[in-house]
Amino acid sequence: EGELDMIDDAFSDLVCEGLIRAKEAFCKGGVVRELAGVALCTDDELGTLYCMFVETKDVEGSDDPDLLFTPVDWPSGDGLESFLEANRVMREGLENSGDLLPHVDRTFEALVVAPV
């Protein structure tokens, strides 16, 4: 077999812990922010995970009517620091996978299930 089984509670926990750390970093210093959106993002190979945030004031003040639906254009994110362990697991899965498509399918499924 040799491939890392990513659909398990341990990986889901890493993703959820990363989301919590990312939100804490975003609201550092006890700053209360009214969030309009949170997006869990990844690269094309599903080897890197990060989080983006957009505040209601940014959406309401934007000239872009689609800003809420384009996380890559959101002004705030956590970089990769909040998801170091989840990224390690994802990269191991990518490296151990004999084929990119099964890795992408398996990892995407795990990411959809994780925050539930």
FENSUL-V262324 format. One record per residue. BURIAL is b if it has 24 or more other ideal C-beta (glycine too) atoms within 12 Angstrom, else e. Layout:
burial: [BURIAL BURIAL]
This chain:
burial: [e e e b e b e e e e b e e b b b e b b e b b b e b b e e e e e e e e b b b b b b b b e e e b b b b b b b b b b e e b b e e e e e e e b e e e b e e b e b b b e b e b b e e b b e b b b e b b e e b e e e e e b e e b b b e b b e e b b e]
